[in-house]
Amino acid sequence: MPKYLIQATYTADGLKGVLQDGGTGRRQAVERMTESVGGRVEQMYFAFGETDTYVIVDLPSNAASAAVGLTISASGAVRTKTAVLLTPEEIDDAARMEVAYRAPGA
């Protein structure tokens, strides 16, 4: 199952929700959301700095990832960035592929 890294930054209203629900309450909400699209949460961390949470999830597809991102962003309480994570073996597979490409100006 594809793996994704979701970086989330709470708005002021989102932070009020975290204060109300606590960290474990937010983790439970994220787990329910992920499971609702057929995925699972591998890890969730809160952090200092620009990004408030880092969540590593397994999701069944890019469409499921997009659905999660759209739903979270539409709430207005959180801004997210999502990265597709690749295993070393997937990079090995990519490195073995022959790609027809000509660099600009070549």
Beta strands, then each sheet from edge to edge (+ up, - down):
strand 1: 3-10
strand 2: 40-46
strand 3: 53-58
strand 4: 78-85
sheet 1: 2+ 3- 1+ 4-
end
